[in-house]
Amino acid sequence: MEKTHVSVEFAIFGESINIEKISKDLNITPTLSYHKGEPTSNPKVFYKEDCWEIDTGYKETFYVEEEIEKL
């Protein structure tokens, strides 16, 4: 049987979101966050919006429901 890897993420994108307030209100530290205008991993490319994101990372499983529950 082949291995299956699953990752679940929840992200909020917007023109002007308050990343710190979202983190405080949810009591969760995001796994990824950035503001519009910050450089991406390519320093010549910049983000076009703000982002707050949390994800489970890839896990070897067939059960996406379990990963959703973790999130």
Distance bins in CASP14 RR format, pairs under 12 A and 6 or more apart:
PFRMAT RR
TARGET T0000
AUTHOR 0000-0000-0000
RMODE 2
METHOD distances of the structure
MODEL  1
1 60 0 0 0 0 0 1 0 0 0 0 0
1 62 0 0 0 0 1 0 0 0 0 0 0
2 60 0 0 0 0 0 1 0 0 0 0 0
2 62 0 0 0 0 1 0 0 0 0 0 0
3 58 0 0 0 0 0 1 0 0 0 0 0
3 59 0 0 0 0 0 1 0 0 0 0 0
3 60 1 0 1 0 0 0 0 0 0 0 0
3 61 0 0 0 0 1 0 0 0 0 0 0
3 62 0 0 0 0 1 0 0 0 0 0 0
4 58 0 0 0 0 1 0 0 0 0 0 0
4 59 0 0 0 0 1 0 0 0 0 0 0
4 60 1 0 0 1 0 0 0 0 0 0 0
4 61 1 0 0 1 0 0 0 0 0 0 0
4 62 1 0 1 0 0 0 0 0 0 0 0
4 63 0 0 0 0 1 0 0 0 0 0 0
4 64 0 0 0 0 1 0 0 0 0 0 0
4 67 0 0 0 0 0 1 0 0 0 0 0
5 56 0 0 0 0 0 1 0 0 0 0 0
5 57 0 0 0 0 1 0 0 0 0 0 0
5 58 1 0 1 0 0 0 0 0 0 0 0
5 59 1 0 0 1 0 0 0 0 0 0 0
5 60 1 0 1 0 0 0 0 0 0 0 0
5 61 1 0 0 1 0 0 0 0 0 0 0
5 62 0 0 0 0 0 1 0 0 0 0 0
5 63 0 0 0 0 0 1 0 0 0 0 0
5 64 0 0 0 0 0 1 0 0 0 0 0
5 67 0 0 0 0 0 1 0 0 0 0 0
6 55 0 0 0 0 0 1 0 0 0 0 0
6 56 1 0 0 1 0 0 0 0 0 0 0
6 57 0 0 0 0 1 0 0 0 0 0 0
6 58 1 0 0 1 0 0 0 0 0 0 0
6 59 1 0 1 0 0 0 0 0 0 0 0
6 60 0 0 0 0 1 0 0 0 0 0 0
6 61 1 0 1 0 0 0 0 0 0 0 0
6 62 1 0 0 1 0 0 0 0 0 0 0
6 63 1 0 0 1 0 0 0 0 0 0 0
6 64 1 0 1 0 0 0 0 0 0 0 0
6 65 0 0 0 0 1 0 0 0 0 0 0
6 66 0 0 0 0 1 0 0 0 0 0 0
6 67 1 0 1 0 0 0 0 0 0 0 0
6 68 0 0 0 0 1 0 0 0 0 0 0
6 70 0 0 0 0 0 1 0 0 0 0 0
6 71 0 0 0 0 0 1 0 0 0 0 0
7 31 0 0 0 0 0 1 0 0 0 0 0
7 53 0 0 0 0 0 1 0 0 0 0 0
7 54 0 0 0 0 0 1 0 0 0 0 0
7 55 1 0 1 0 0 0 0 0 0 0 0
7 56 1 0 1 0 0 0 0 0 0 0 0
7 57 1 0 1 0 0 0 0 0 0 0 0
7 58 1 0 1 0 0 0 0 0 0 0 0
7 59 1 0 0 1 0 0 0 0 0 0 0
7 60 0 0 0 0 0 1 0 0 0 0 0
7 61 0 0 0 0 0 1 0 0 0 0 0
7 64 0 0 0 0 1 0 0 0 0 0 0
7 67 1 0 0 1 0 0 0 0 0 0 0
7 68 0 0 0 0 0 1 0 0 0 0 0
7 70 0 0 0 0 0 1 0 0 0 0 0
7 71 0 0 0 0 1 0 0 0 0 0 0
8 31 0 0 0 0 0 1 0 0 0 0 0
8 53 0 0 0 0 0 1 0 0 0 0 0
8 54 0 0 0 0 1 0 0 0 0 0 0
8 55 1 0 0 1 0 0 0 0 0 0 0
8 56 1 0 1 0 0 0 0 0 0 0 0
8 57 1 0 0 1 0 0 0 0 0 0 0
8 58 0 0 0 0 1 0 0 0 0 0 0
8 59 0 0 0 0 1 0 0 0 0 0 0
8 61 0 0 0 0 0 1 0 0 0 0 0
8 63 0 0 0 0 0 1 0 0 0 0 0
8 64 1 0 0 1 0 0 0 0 0 0 0
8 65 0 0 0 0 1 0 0 0 0 0 0
8 66 0 0 0 0 1 0 0 0 0 0 0
8 67 1 0 1 0 0 0 0 0 0 0 0
8 68 1 0 1 0 0 0 0 0 0 0 0
8 69 0 0 0 0 1 0 0 0 0 0 0
8 70 1 0 0 1 0 0 0 0 0 0 0
8 71 1 0 1 0 0 0 0 0 0 0 0
9 30 0 0 0 0 0 1 0 0 0 0 0
9 31 0 0 0 0 1 0 0 0 0 0 0
9 32 0 0 0 0 1 0 0 0 0 0 0
9 51 0 0 0 0 0 1 0 0 0 0 0
9 52 0 0 0 0 0 1 0 0 0 0 0
9 53 1 0 1 0 0 0 0 0 0 0 0
9 54 1 0 0 1 0 0 0 0 0 0 0
9 55 1 1 0 0 0 0 0 0 0 0 0
9 56 1 0 0 1 0 0 0 0 0 0 0
9 57 0 0 0 0 1 0 0 0 0 0 0
9 58 0 0 0 0 0 1 0 0 0 0 0
9 64 0 0 0 0 0 1 0 0 0 0 0
9 67 0 0 0 0 1 0 0 0 0 0 0
9 68 0 0 0 0 0 1 0 0 0 0 0
9 70 0 0 0 0 0 1 0 0 0 0 0
9 71 1 0 0 1 0 0 0 0 0 0 0
10 22 0 0 0 0 0 1 0 0 0 0 0
10 26 0 0 0 0 1 0 0 0 0 0 0
10 28 0 0 0 0 1 0 0 0 0 0 0
10 30 0 0 0 0 1 0 0 0 0 0 0
10 31 0 0 0 0 1 0 0 0 0 0 0
10 32 0 0 0 0 0 1 0 0 0 0 0
10 51 0 0 0 0 0 1 0 0 0 0 0
10 52 0 0 0 0 1 0 0 0 0 0 0
10 53 1 0 0 1 0 0 0 0 0 0 0
10 54 1 0 1 0 0 0 0 0 0 0 0
10 55 1 0 0 1 0 0 0 0 0 0 0
10 56 0 0 0 0 1 0 0 0 0 0 0
10 67 0 0 0 0 0 1 0 0 0 0 0
10 68 0 0 0 0 1 0 0 0 0 0 0
10 70 0 0 0 0 0 1 0 0 0 0 0
10 71 1 0 0 1 0 0 0 0 0 0 0
11 17 0 0 0 0 0 1 0 0 0 0 0
11 19 0 0 0 0 0 1 0 0 0 0 0
11 22 0 0 0 0 0 1 0 0 0 0 0
11 30 0 0 0 0 1 0 0 0 0 0 0
11 31 0 0 0 0 1 0 0 0 0 0 0
11 32 1 0 0 1 0 0 0 0 0 0 0
11 33 0 0 0 0 1 0 0 0 0 0 0
11 34 0 0 0 0 0 1 0 0 0 0 0
11 49 0 0 0 0 0 1 0 0 0 0 0
11 50 0 0 0 0 0 1 0 0 0 0 0
11 51 1 0 0 1 0 0 0 0 0 0 0
11 52 1 0 0 1 0 0 0 0 0 0 0
11 53 1 0 1 0 0 0 0 0 0 0 0
11 54 1 0 0 1 0 0 0 0 0 0 0
11 55 0 0 0 0 1 0 0 0 0 0 0
11 71 0 0 0 0 0 1 0 0 0 0 0
12 18 0 0 0 0 0 1 0 0 0 0 0
12 19 0 0 0 0 1 0 0 0 0 0 0
12 21 0 0 0 0 0 1 0 0 0 0 0
12 22 1 0 0 1 0 0 0 0 0 0 0
12 23 0 0 0 0 0 1 0 0 0 0 0
12 25 0 0 0 0 0 1 0 0 0 0 0
12 26 0 0 0 0 1 0 0 0 0 0 0
12 28 0 0 0 0 0 1 0 0 0 0 0
12 30 0 0 0 0 1 0 0 0 0 0 0
12 32 0 0 0 0 0 1 0 0 0 0 0
12 33 0 0 0 0 1 0 0 0 0 0 0
12 34 0 0 0 0 0 1 0 0 0 0 0
12 49 0 0 0 0 1 0 0 0 0 0 0
12 50 0 0 0 0 1 0 0 0 0 0 0
12 51 1 0 0 1 0 0 0 0 0 0 0
12 52 1 0 1 0 0 0 0 0 0 0 0
12 53 1 0 0 1 0 0 0 0 0 0 0
12 54 0 0 0 0 1 0 0 0 0 0 0
13 19 0 0 0 0 0 1 0 0 0 0 0
13 22 0 0 0 0 0 1 0 0 0 0 0
13 32 0 0 0 0 0 1 0 0 0 0 0
13 33 0 0 0 0 0 1 0 0 0 0 0
13 34 0 0 0 0 0 1 0 0 0 0 0
13 35 0 0 0 0 0 1 0 0 0 0 0
13 36 0 0 0 0 1 0 0 0 0 0 0
13 47 0 0 0 0 1 0 0 0 0 0 0
13 48 0 0 0 0 1 0 0 0 0 0 0
13 49 1 0 1 0 0 0 0 0 0 0 0
13 50 1 0 0 1 0 0 0 0 0 0 0
13 51 1 0 1 0 0 0 0 0 0 0 0
13 52 0 0 0 0 1 0 0 0 0 0 0
13 53 0 0 0 0 1 0 0 0 0 0 0
14 22 0 0 0 0 0 1 0 0 0 0 0
14 33 0 0 0 0 0 1 0 0 0 0 0
14 34 0 0 0 0 0 1 0 0 0 0 0
14 35 0 0 0 0 0 1 0 0 0 0 0
14 36 0 0 0 0 1 0 0 0 0 0 0
14 47 0 0 0 0 0 1 0 0 0 0 0
14 48 0 0 0 0 1 0 0 0 0 0 0
14 49 1 0 1 0 0 0 0 0 0 0 0
14 50 1 0 1 0 0 0 0 0 0 0 0
14 51 1 0 0 1 0 0 0 0 0 0 0
14 52 0 0 0 0 1 0 0 0 0 0 0
14 53 0 0 0 0 0 1 0 0 0 0 0
15 35 0 0 0 0 0 1 0 0 0 0 0
15 36 1 0 0 1 0 0 0 0 0 0 0
15 37 0 0 0 0 0 1 0 0 0 0 0
15 47 0 0 0 0 0 1 0 0 0 0 0
15 48 0 0 0 0 1 0 0 0 0 0 0
15 49 1 0 0 1 0 0 0 0 0 0 0
15 50 1 0 0 1 0 0 0 0 0 0 0
15 51 0 0 0 0 0 1 0 0 0 0 0
16 35 0 0 0 0 1 0 0 0 0 0 0
16 36 1 0 0 1 0 0 0 0 0 0 0
16 37 0 0 0 0 0 1 0 0 0 0 0
16 49 0 0 0 0 1 0 0 0 0 0 0
16 50 1 0 0 1 0 0 0 0 0 0 0
16 51 0 0 0 0 0 1 0 0 0 0 0
17 23 0 0 0 0 0 1 0 0 0 0 0
17 25 0 0 0 0 0 1 0 0 0 0 0
17 30 0 0 0 0 0 1 0 0 0 0 0
17 33 0 0 0 0 1 0 0 0 0 0 0
17 34 0 0 0 0 0 1 0 0 0 0 0
17 35 0 0 0 0 1 0 0 0 0 0 0
17 36 0 0 0 0 1 0 0 0 0 0 0
17 47 0 0 0 0 0 1 0 0 0 0 0
17 49 0 0 0 0 1 0 0 0 0 0 0
17 50 1 0 1 0 0 0 0 0 0 0 0
17 51 1 0 0 1 0 0 0 0 0 0 0
17 52 1 0 0 1 0 0 0 0 0 0 0
17 53 0 0 0 0 0 1 0 0 0 0 0
18 24 0 0 0 0 1 0 0 0 0 0 0
18 25 0 0 0 0 1 0 0 0 0 0 0
18 26 0 0 0 0 0 1 0 0 0 0 0
18 33 0 0 0 0 0 1 0 0 0 0 0
18 35 0 0 0 0 0 1 0 0 0 0 0
18 50 0 0 0 0 1 0 0 0 0 0 0
18 52 0 0 0 0 1 0 0 0 0 0 0
19 25 0 0 0 0 0 1 0 0 0 0 0
19 26 0 0 0 0 0 1 0 0 0 0 0
19 28 0 0 0 0 0 1 0 0 0 0 0
19 29 0 0 0 0 0 1 0 0 0 0 0
19 30 1 0 0 1 0 0 0 0 0 0 0
19 32 0 0 0 0 0 1 0 0 0 0 0
19 33 1 0 1 0 0 0 0 0 0 0 0
19 34 0 0 0 0 1 0 0 0 0 0 0
19 35 1 0 0 1 0 0 0 0 0 0 0
19 36 0 0 0 0 0 1 0 0 0 0 0
19 38 0 0 0 0 0 1 0 0 0 0 0
19 49 0 0 0 0 0 1 0 0 0 0 0
19 50 1 0 0 1 0 0 0 0 0 0 0
19 51 0 0 0 0 1 0 0 0 0 0 0
19 52 1 0 1 0 0 0 0 0 0 0 0
19 53 0 0 0 0 1 0 0 0 0 0 0
19 54 0 0 0 0 0 1 0 0 0 0 0
20 26 0 0 0 0 0 1 0 0 0 0 0
20 28 0 0 0 0 0 1 0 0 0 0 0
20 29 0 0 0 0 0 1 0 0 0 0 0
20 30 0 0 0 0 0 1 0 0 0 0 0
20 33 0 0 0 0 1 0 0 0 0 0 0
20 35 0 0 0 0 0 1 0 0 0 0 0
20 50 0 0 0 0 0 1 0 0 0 0 0
20 52 0 0 0 0 1 0 0 0 0 0 0
21 27 0 0 0 0 0 1 0 0 0 0 0
21 30 0 0 0 0 0 1 0 0 0 0 0
21 33 0 0 0 0 0 1 0 0 0 0 0
21 50 0 0 0 0 0 1 0 0 0 0 0
21 52 0 0 0 0 1 0 0 0 0 0 0
22 28 0 0 0 0 1 0 0 0 0 0 0
22 29 0 0 0 0 0 1 0 0 0 0 0
22 30 1 0 0 1 0 0 0 0 0 0 0
22 33 0 0 0 0 1 0 0 0 0 0 0
22 50 0 0 0 0 1 0 0 0 0 0 0
22 51 0 0 0 0 0 1 0 0 0 0 0
22 52 1 0 1 0 0 0 0 0 0 0 0
22 53 0 0 0 0 0 1 0 0 0 0 0
22 54 0 0 0 0 1 0 0 0 0 0 0
23 29 1 0 0 1 0 0 0 0 0 0 0
23 30 1 0 0 1 0 0 0 0 0 0 0
23 31 0 0 0 0 0 1 0 0 0 0 0
23 32 0 0 0 0 0 1 0 0 0 0 0
23 33 1 0 0 1 0 0 0 0 0 0 0
23 52 1 0 0 1 0 0 0 0 0 0 0
23 53 0 0 0 0 0 1 0 0 0 0 0
23 54 0 0 0 0 1 0 0 0 0 0 0
24 30 0 0 0 0 0 1 0 0 0 0 0
24 52 0 0 0 0 0 1 0 0 0 0 0
25 52 0 0 0 0 0 1 0 0 0 0 0
26 52 0 0 0 0 1 0 0 0 0 0 0
26 53 0 0 0 0 0 1 0 0 0 0 0
26 54 0 0 0 0 1 0 0 0 0 0 0
26 71 0 0 0 0 0 1 0 0 0 0 0
27 54 0 0 0 0 0 1 0 0 0 0 0
28 52 0 0 0 0 1 0 0 0 0 0 0
28 53 0 0 0 0 0 1 0 0 0 0 0
28 54 1 0 1 0 0 0 0 0 0 0 0
28 55 0 0 0 0 0 1 0 0 0 0 0
28 71 0 0 0 0 1 0 0 0 0 0 0
29 52 0 0 0 0 0 1 0 0 0 0 0
29 53 0 0 0 0 0 1 0 0 0 0 0
29 54 0 0 0 0 1 0 0 0 0 0 0
30 50 0 0 0 0 0 1 0 0 0 0 0
30 51 0 0 0 0 1 0 0 0 0 0 0
30 52 1 0 1 0 0 0 0 0 0 0 0
30 53 1 0 1 0 0 0 0 0 0 0 0
30 54 1 0 1 0 0 0 0 0 0 0 0
30 55 0 0 0 0 1 0 0 0 0 0 0
31 51 0 0 0 0 0 1 0 0 0 0 0
31 52 0 0 0 0 1 0 0 0 0 0 0
31 53 1 0 0 1 0 0 0 0 0 0 0
31 54 1 0 1 0 0 0 0 0 0 0 0
31 55 1 0 1 0 0 0 0 0 0 0 0
31 56 0 0 0 0 1 0 0 0 0 0 0
31 57 1 0 0 1 0 0 0 0 0 0 0
31 71 0 0 0 0 0 1 0 0 0 0 0
32 38 0 0 0 0 0 1 0 0 0 0 0
32 40 0 0 0 0 0 1 0 0 0 0 0
32 41 0 0 0 0 0 1 0 0 0 0 0
32 47 0 0 0 0 0 1 0 0 0 0 0
32 50 0 0 0 0 0 1 0 0 0 0 0
32 51 1 0 0 1 0 0 0 0 0 0 0
32 52 0 0 0 0 1 0 0 0 0 0 0
32 53 1 0 1 0 0 0 0 0 0 0 0
32 54 1 0 0 1 0 0 0 0 0 0 0
32 55 1 0 0 1 0 0 0 0 0 0 0
32 57 0 0 0 0 0 1 0 0 0 0 0
33 47 0 0 0 0 0 1 0 0 0 0 0
33 49 0 0 0 0 0 1 0 0 0 0 0
33 50 0 0 0 0 1 0 0 0 0 0 0
33 51 1 0 0 1 0 0 0 0 0 0 0
33 52 1 0 1 0 0 0 0 0 0 0 0
33 53 1 0 0 1 0 0 0 0 0 0 0
33 54 0 0 0 0 1 0 0 0 0 0 0
33 55 0 0 0 0 0 1 0 0 0 0 0
34 40 0 0 0 0 1 0 0 0 0 0 0
34 41 0 0 0 0 0 1 0 0 0 0 0
34 45 0 0 0 0 0 1 0 0 0 0 0
34 46 0 0 0 0 1 0 0 0 0 0 0
34 47 1 0 1 0 0 0 0 0 0 0 0
34 48 0 0 0 0 0 1 0 0 0 0 0
34 49 0 0 0 0 1 0 0 0 0 0 0
34 50 1 0 0 1 0 0 0 0 0 0 0
34 51 1 0 1 0 0 0 0 0 0 0 0
34 52 0 0 0 0 1 0 0 0 0 0 0
34 53 0 0 0 0 1 0 0 0 0 0 0
35 46 0 0 0 0 1 0 0 0 0 0 0
35 47 1 0 0 1 0 0 0 0 0 0 0
35 48 0 0 0 0 0 1 0 0 0 0 0
35 49 0 0 0 0 1 0 0 0 0 0 0
35 50 1 0 1 0 0 0 0 0 0 0 0
35 51 0 0 0 0 1 0 0 0 0 0 0
35 52 0 0 0 0 0 1 0 0 0 0 0
36 46 1 0 0 1 0 0 0 0 0 0 0
36 47 1 0 1 0 0 0 0 0 0 0 0
36 48 1 0 0 1 0 0 0 0 0 0 0
36 49 1 0 1 0 0 0 0 0 0 0 0
36 50 1 0 1 0 0 0 0 0 0 0 0
36 51 0 0 0 0 1 0 0 0 0 0 0
37 43 0 0 0 0 0 1 0 0 0 0 0
37 45 0 0 0 0 1 0 0 0 0 0 0
37 46 1 0 1 0 0 0 0 0 0 0 0
37 47 1 0 1 0 0 0 0 0 0 0 0
37 48 1 0 0 1 0 0 0 0 0 0 0
37 49 0 0 0 0 1 0 0 0 0 0 0
37 50 0 0 0 0 1 0 0 0 0 0 0
37 51 0 0 0 0 0 1 0 0 0 0 0
38 45 0 0 0 0 0 1 0 0 0 0 0
38 46 1 0 0 1 0 0 0 0 0 0 0
38 47 1 0 1 0 0 0 0 0 0 0 0
38 48 0 0 0 0 0 1 0 0 0 0 0
38 49 0 0 0 0 0 1 0 0 0 0 0
38 50 0 0 0 0 1 0 0 0 0 0 0
38 51 0 0 0 0 1 0 0 0 0 0 0
39 45 1 0 0 1 0 0 0 0 0 0 0
39 46 1 0 1 0 0 0 0 0 0 0 0
39 47 1 0 0 1 0 0 0 0 0 0 0
40 46 1 0 0 1 0 0 0 0 0 0 0
40 47 1 0 0 1 0 0 0 0 0 0 0
40 48 0 0 0 0 1 0 0 0 0 0 0
40 49 0 0 0 0 0 1 0 0 0 0 0
40 51 0 0 0 0 0 1 0 0 0 0 0
41 47 0 0 0 0 0 1 0 0 0 0 0
53 71 0 0 0 0 0 1 0 0 0 0 0
54 70 0 0 0 0 0 1 0 0 0 0 0
54 71 1 0 0 1 0 0 0 0 0 0 0
55 67 0 0 0 0 1 0 0 0 0 0 0
55 68 0 0 0 0 0 1 0 0 0 0 0
55 70 0 0 0 0 0 1 0 0 0 0 0
55 71 1 0 0 1 0 0 0 0 0 0 0
56 63 0 0 0 0 0 1 0 0 0 0 0
56 64 0 0 0 0 1 0 0 0 0 0 0
56 65 0 0 0 0 0 1 0 0 0 0 0
56 66 0 0 0 0 1 0 0 0 0 0 0
56 67 1 0 1 0 0 0 0 0 0 0 0
56 68 0 0 0 0 1 0 0 0 0 0 0
56 69 0 0 0 0 1 0 0 0 0 0 0
56 70 1 0 1 0 0 0 0 0 0 0 0
56 71 1 0 1 0 0 0 0 0 0 0 0
57 67 0 0 0 0 1 0 0 0 0 0 0
57 70 0 0 0 0 1 0 0 0 0 0 0
57 71 0 0 0 0 1 0 0 0 0 0 0
58 64 0 0 0 0 0 1 0 0 0 0 0
58 67 0 0 0 0 1 0 0 0 0 0 0
59 66 0 0 0 0 1 0 0 0 0 0 0
59 67 1 0 0 1 0 0 0 0 0 0 0
59 68 0 0 0 0 0 1 0 0 0 0 0
59 70 0 0 0 0 1 0 0 0 0 0 0
59 71 0 0 0 0 0 1 0 0 0 0 0
60 66 0 0 0 0 0 1 0 0 0 0 0
60 67 0 0 0 0 0 1 0 0 0 0 0
61 67 1 0 0 1 0 0 0 0 0 0 0
61 68 0 0 0 0 0 1 0 0 0 0 0
61 69 0 0 0 0 0 1 0 0 0 0 0
61 70 0 0 0 0 0 1 0 0 0 0 0
63 69 0 0 0 0 1 0 0 0 0 0 0
63 70 0 0 0 0 0 1 0 0 0 0 0
64 70 0 0 0 0 0 1 0 0 0 0 0
64 71 0 0 0 0 0 1 0 0 0 0 0
65 71 0 0 0 0 0 1 0 0 0 0 0
END
